[in-house]
Amino acid sequence: MRLFRHELRYELRLYSRSRELAFFTFLLPLILFLMLGFAYGDDELKGVKGSDYLLIGTLGYGVVATAFAGLTIVLVLRREDGILKRLRSTPLPAPTYLAALLATTMIAFLVQAIVIVAVGMSAFGASIPSHLFSFVLSLILGAAVFAALGVGLTGLVKRAEGASAVVNAIYFPMLFLSGSFFERDTFPEFLQVVADVLPLTYFFDLVFGVVYGGDQIWDRAGDVAALAIWGLVGVYVAVRRFRWTPTEG
């Protein structure tokens, strides 16, 4: 536990000092939220005010950008720079390192979620979710699922130079297809079929149902089960493909 706390403090310090992570984790989602909110905030989307809809979409953006894209890129860069290999020769156990890194990612997303909700309240009159416990559990579940997928994806990315390209090619289309910024019903049918299997779609529907549908997290068993399946897929791929050593050649 002492090593975990030490590594967690170290990872949090590294995270807070990274300008790139600060921009993509906090500033970019907020900028998009404010721009789209002021432009379409008074329109009605899925039966709620546009800015309320975009609040949930921005949380979806945040969980993908932080727990999936950011984590994947950090791990690939550290692996290819030989950092992960050197860590294996230190007294720090590998599971402790990964646990600290995942906890850092979780904390970063939860802080980001607080900031997004606060901006929604101050700029667009959003209210605190009534089922706060279910809301927080939904965020934690989403972050855990996308973190598992992110760790799994590192085993499929061979080079540090290609990490950003691979991640962006996955998560940007997923953001739009899942309905984070536009209603999925407006898409062609074949795109809706694709959207219906994406993990971000289930996260969006789960959080939307908890915040605006009056549901508790246990009332959304289908969304929770689908996210859990995606999380297990990420864990399976991570166990099979995750590497500590740089790619040879």
Beta strands, then each sheet from edge to edge (+ up, - down):
strand 1: 44-45
strand 2: 48-49
sheet 1: 1+ 2-
end
